[in-house]
Amino acid sequence: MDSVPMVSIIMNCLNGDQFLKEAMDSIYAQTYRNWEIIFWDNASTDGSAKIAQSYDKRVKYFSAEKTTILGKARVLATEKAQGKFLAFLDCDDLWLEDKLQKQIDIFAGSNEDLGLVYGATEVVFESNKNKTRIYRVGMELPTGKIFSKLTKGNFIVFSSTMLDREIFYDCGGFPEHFENAPDYYSFLKIAQKYHVGVVKDICCKYRMHSNN
């Protein structure tokens, strides 16, 4: 029997073939290797399925019978995860190669009760490939008990996160009835009860383009 991976990487996809291969390649380039990909295809009609299924058995591919709202799709995907930790990568974003390792190290080295680790993010503009910016440049990324700061606005980029799966479900998981921002809701619930850690270095690239 195969051992259970430490990290379940959740990819929710709806017609994301334009950037999907680049996103998945950034997972396979990770220095940390003990992971699985839960790929939830929300009834795509483009080439997303073909791309996702072209990788090895570490990709667990699931296809919805019909397209659902984002909250429901997130719930259905996370229910398939087996790992102790959950990480998330949207199909148009990218990870730097040491993203997972740095977050695993933070969880392992912390004396606090960590529920979530997120990281610094670079924003990439597809319309101008020479134009980039660091999200919240010049501002310290909040760490520790951050609930009060998080209530003022979501400064956590979804694709930069890693969550403790048991804590995630203890805090209620994703709200399936949310059409938008189910991640922000979950971050608030976790931060209300648990500490939050930070990768201060850039670990994620968030792509800005006409379809997101």
TITI-713511 format. One record per residue: x, y, z of N, C-alpha, C, CB in turn; residue in three letters. Coordinates in steps of 0.2 Angstrom, whole numbers, plus 2048, in hexadecimal, padded with zeros to 3 digits. Atoms other than C-alpha are relative to their C-alpha. Glycine has a CB too. Layout:
BEGIN
XYZXYZXYZXYZALA/...
***
This chain:
BEGIN
8047FA8008008008008048068007FB800806MET/7FD7FA8008068117FC8008048067FE8057FAASP/8007FC7FA80B81C80A7FC8077FF807802803SER/8037F980180082C80D8048058007FB801806VAL/7FB7FB80180883B8077FF8058067FF8047F9PRO/8007FB7FB80C8498137FC8067FE807803802MET/8037FA8038058578087FB7FE7FB8058057FEVAL/8058008057F58577FE7FF8077FD7F97FD802SER/8007FA8047F68647F07F98007FD8068017FCILE/8067FF8037E586A7EB8008057FA7FA802805ILE/8017FC8057E28707DA7F98007FD8057FE7FAMET/8068008037D18767D58008037F97FB804805ASN/7FF7FD8077CF8797C27F98007FD8047FB7FCCYS/8067FF8047C18807B78038037FA7FB804803LEU/7FD7FD8067C88827A58068048017FB8057FDASN/7FA7FD7FE7D98867AB8067FE7FC8027FF807GLY/7FA8038047E487E79D8058057FE7FD7FD7FAASP/7FC7FB8037EC88F7988078008047FD807800GLN/7FA7FF7FC7F888F7A78017F9804800806804PHE/8008057FC7F587E7AE8077FC8007FB7FB7FELEU/7FA8038018058757A88058038048027FE7F9LYS/7FB7FD7FD8108827AF7FF8008088008087FEGLU/8028017F98078817C08027F98037F9802801ALA/7FE8067FE80986F7C18077FE8007FC7FA7FCMET/7F880180081B86F7BC8038038068038037F9ASP/7FD7FD7FB81E87A7CA7FF7FC8077FD807802SER/8008057FB81886D7D68057FB7FF7F97FD800ILE/7FC8058018228607CE8088028017FF7FD7F9TYR/7FA7FD7FF83186B7D08028018088018077FCALA/7FF7FF7F982F86C7E38067FC8037FA7FE804GLN/7FB8047FC83E8677EE7FD7FB805805805803THR/8038047FB83285F7FA7FC7FB7FC7FC804805TYR/80380580582B84F7F27FA7FC8038057FB7FEARG/8058047FD81F8477FE7F98038008027FE808ASN/8067FD80280F84D7F67FC7FC7FB8018077FETRP/8048028058008487EC7FC8067FD7FA7FB803GLU/8047FB8027F58537E17F97FE7FF8038037F9ILE/8088018017E28537E27FE8057FB7FC801807ILE/8027FC8057DD85A7D27F87FF7FF8037FE7F9PHE/8078008007CA85F7D27FE8047FA7FD803806TRP/8027FD8067C48627C07F98028018017FC7FAASP/8077FD7FF7B486D7C27FC8007F9800807803ASN/8038018077AD8667B18038057FB7F8802801ALA/7FC7FC8057BA86F7A67FE7FE7F9807800801SER/8028028077B686F7938078027FC7FA8047FETHR/7FA7FF8047C887478E8057FA801804806802ASP/7FB8058007D886A78E8037FE8078068017FCGLY/7FE8017FA7DA86A7A18017F98027FC803805SER/8008077FE7D68577A48067FD7FD7FA7FD7FEALA/7FB8038037E38527978078028038008027F8LYS/7FA7FE7FD7F185C79F8017FD807800808800ILE/8008037FA7ED8567B08027F98007FA802804ALA/7FF8078017EC8447AB8077FE7FD7FA7FD7FDGLN/7FA8028037FD8457A28067FF8058028057FBSER/7FA8007FA8078457B37FF7F98037FF805805TYR/8008067FD80A8367BE7FB7FF8058077FF803ASP/8058027FB80082D7CB8008048068017F9802LYS/8017FC7FA80383A7D87FB8057FF807804801ARG/8057FC8027F68447CF7F97FB8018008037F9VAL/8068038007E583E7D57FA8047FD7FE7FE808LYS/8047FC8047D98447C87F87FE8018017FF7F8TYR/8078007FF7C68477CC7FD8057FB7FE801807PHE/8047FB8047B984E7C07F98008028007FD7F9SER/8077FE7FE7A98567C57FB7FE7FA7FF807803ALA/8058018057998517BC7FD8067FD7FA7FC803GLU/8027F98027948637BB8048058047F8801801LYS/7FC7FA7FC79C8747C07FC8028068018057FBTHR/8037FE7FA7998797D18038078028017FB806THR/7FD7FA7FE79C88A7DA8077FE8047FB804805ILE/7F98017FE7AE88C7E18007FD807803807800LEU/8008037FA7AA8887F37FF7F98007FB804805GLY/8028078007A28787EF8067FC7FD7FA7FF7FCLYS/7FB8048037B08737E38068008058028047FAALA/7FB8017FB7BD8777F17FF7FB805801807803ARG/8018057FB7B486C7FD8017F97FD7F8801802VAL/7FF8068037B385E7F18077FD7FF7FC8007F9LEU/7F98018017C585F7ED8047FE8078048067FDALA/7FD8017FA7CB8607FF7FE7F98037FF805805THR/8038067FD7C08518048057FA7FD7F97FF7FEGLU/7FC8058037CC8467F98078008038008017F8LYS/7F98007FD7DC84B8028017FB805801807802ALA/7FD8057FB7E683F80D8058038048027FA7FCGLN/7FA7FE7FD7F58498127FE8048078038057FCGLY/8017FC7FA7F88518237FF8077FF8067FF804LYS/8007F98017FA86281B7FC8017F98078037FFPHE/8037FE8067F086A80D8038067FD7F8802801LEU/7FD7FA8047F88768007FB8017FA8077FF7FEALA/8047FE8057EF87F7F28038037FB7FA804803PHE/7FD7FC8057F48847E17FA8017FA8067FC7FDLEU/8057FF8057E888C7D58047FF7F97FD807800ASP/7FD8028067EB8887C38048057FC7FA7FD7FBCYS/7FC7FA8047F28997BD8058028057FB8057FFASP/7FB7FD7FB7FE89B7CC8067FB8007FD800807ASP/7FA80480080F8947CF8038008078068037FBLEU/7FC8007F981A88E7DE8078017FE7FF7FA803TRP/7F980180082C8917E08027F9803804806804LEU/7FE8077FF8368817E28007FE8078067FE7FCGLU/8008027F98388817F57FA802804807804803ASP/8067FE7FD8278877F97FE7FB8067FA8027FCLYS/8038057FC8218778018057FE8067FE7F97FCLEU/7FB8027FB83187380A8018058068077FF7FDGLN/7FF7FB7FB8328848137FA8008048008077FCLYS/8068007FC8208828198007FA8047FA8007FBGLN/7FF8067FC82387081F8058028068027FA7FCILE/7FB7FE7FB8328778287FD8048068068037FDASP/8037FB7FB8288858317FB7FC8047FC8057FCILE/8048047FC81B8788368047FC8057FB7FC7FCPHE/7FC8057FC82886C83D8048048058057FC7FCALA/7FC7FC7FB83287A8467FC8048058058047FCGLY/8047FC7FC82488384E7FE7FE8077FA8037FCSER/8038027F98208838617F9802801805803805ASN/8077FE80080F88B85D7FC7FB7FD8008077FDGLU/8058048037FF8838587FE8037FA7FA7FF805ASP/8017FD8068008878467FB7FC7FC8077FF7FCLEU/8058038047F188583B8018017F97F9803802GLY/7FF7FD8077F788E82B8078038007FA8057FFLEU/7FA7FD8028078938237FF8037F98067FC800VAL/8007FC8078078A08148068037FF7FA805800TYR/7FA7FD8028148A980B8008067FC8047FA7FCGLY/8007FA80581A8B88017FF7FE7F9807803801ALA/8038018078138B97F08028057FB7F97FF800THR/7FE7FB8058198C17E07FA8007FB8077FE7FCGLU/8067FF80580B8C77D48038017F97FB806802VAL/7FD80080680F8C47C27FA8027FB8027F97FDVAL/8057FD8058058CE7B48017FC7F9800807800PHE/8008038068018C37A58008057FA7FB7FB7FFGLU/8007FB8067FE8D279A8078047FF7FB805802SER/7FA7FD80080F8D979E8057FC804800807803ASN/7FC8057FD81C8CB7A28068038048027FB7FBLYS/7FA7FC7FD8298D87A77FE8038078038047FCASN/8037FC7FB81D8DF7B47FF7FB8067FA8047FELYS/8028047FA81D8D77C68008048068057FA800THR/8007FD7FA81A8DC7D78007FB8067FB806801ARG/8008047FB81C8D57E87F9802804806800805ILE/8067FF7FC80B8D37F18028038077FB7FA800TYR/7FF7FD7FA80B8DF8008078028017FE7FB806ARG/7F97FE80081C8E57FC8028058058038037F9VAL/7FE7FB7FB8258EE80A7FC7FF8077FF8077FEGLY/8048017FA8188E78178027F98037F88017FEMET/7FE8067FC81C8DA8247FA7FB800802801807GLU/8058058008128CA8227FE7FE8078027FA7FBLEU/8028027F98088C78328017F98017F9802801PRO/7FF8077FE80C8B883B7FD7FF8088077FD800THR/8028017F98068B084C7F8800800803805804GLY/8077FF7FF7F58B58527FD8067FB7FE801807LYS/8017FB8057EF8BE8427F88027FF8037FE7FAILE/8078008027DC8BD8437FE8078007FC7FD806PHE/8027F98007D98D08478028037FA802804806SER/7FD7FD8077E48D58387FC7FD7FA8077FF800LYS/8038048067DC8C882D7F98037FF8007F9801LEU/8077FE8017CA8CF8308008067FC7FD801807THR/8017FA8047CF8DF8288027FF7F9806805803LYS/7FF8018077D38D78188057FA7FF8038067FCGLY/7FD8068017DA8C78108078017FD7FC7FB7FCASN/7F97FF8037ED8C980E8047F97FF804804805PHE/7FD8078017F08B680C7FE7FE7F97FD7FB805ILE/8018038077F28B07FA7FF7F98008068027FBVAL/8028078007E98A07F88057FB7FE7FA7FE7FCPHE/7FC8058037F68977EE8078008048028017F9SER/7FA8007FC80489B7FB7FF7FC806802808801SER/8018027F97FC8928098017F88017F9801802THR/8008077FE7FE8818127FC8008078077FD801MET/8048007FA7F187C81F8017F98037F98017FELEU/8008077FD7F186E82C7F97FE7FF801801808ASP/8068038027E38638267FB7FF8068017FA7FCARG/8058017FA7DC85E8377FD8068038047FC805GLU/8037FA7FD7DB87083D7FC8037FB806805801ILE/8047FE8057D487582C7F87FE8018027FE7F9PHE/8078037FF7C586982F7FD8028078007F97FFTYR/8037FE7F97C486D8427FD8077FF806800805ASP/8027F98017C187F83C7FA8017FB8058057FECYS/8068008047B387A8308017FF7F97FD806801GLY/7FF8018087BC87881F7FE8067FC7FD7FA7FEGLY/8027FB8057B78828107F88008018027FF7F9PHE/8077FF8007A58898107FD7FE7F97FD807802PRO/80280280779D8808017FB8057FC7FD7F9800GLU/8057FC80379088D7FE8038077FE7FA802805HIS/7FD7FA80279C89B7FB8028007F8807802804PHE/7FE80080779E8A07E98078037FF7FB8047FCGLU/7FA7FD8017AD8AB7EC8038008077FF8077FEASN/7FC8007F97BB8AB7FA7FF7FB8057FF807802ALA/8018057FB7B889B8038067FF8047FE7F97FDPRO/7F98017FD7CB89B8078008068058058017FBASP/8007FB7FB7C98AC8107FC7FE8067FE8077FDTYR/8058037FA7BB8A581B8047FB8047FA7FD7FDTYR/7FC8057FD7C689681F8068038048027FB7FCSER/7FB7FC7FD7D58A18237FE8038068048057FBPHE/8037FD7FA7CB8AB82F7FE7FB8067FA8047FELEU/8028057FB7C489C8388077FD8037FC7FA7FDLYS/7FA8037FD7D689483A8038068048047FE7FAILE/7FC7FB7FD7DE8A583F7FC8028078018067FCALA/8047FF7F97D08A784D8037FC8057F98007FEGLN/7FE8057FB7D78988568077FE8007FB7FA7FFLYS/7FA8038017E88948508058057FE8007FA7FBTYR/7FB7FC8037F989C84C8017FF7F98077FF804HIS/7FF8008077FE8A083B8088017FF7FC8057FCVAL/7F97FF80181089E8348018037F98047FA800GLY/7FF7FD8068188A78258077FE7FD800808801VAL/7FA8008048258A48188018077FD8007FB7FAVAL/7FF7F980282D8B58168038017F9805803805LYS/7FE8008068358B18067FA7FF7FB8067FB7FEASP/80580180682B8B17F58007F87FF8028047FAILE/80180780182489F7F47FB7FF7FA7FE7FD806CYS/8068018058168A27E78008067FB7F97FF804CYS/8027FB8058128AB7D77F98007FE8057FF7FALYS/8078008018018B17D57FF8047F97FC804805TYR/8017FD8067FC8B57C37FA8047FF8007FA7FAARG/8067FC8027F18C37BE7FF8007F8801808802MET/8028008077E88C17AD7F98017FF8027F97FDHIS/8077FD8027D88C57A47FA7FB8037FF8017F9SER/8058057FE7CF8B57AB7FF7FF8078017FA7FCASN/8008017F97D28B67BD7FD8068048077FE803ASN/
***
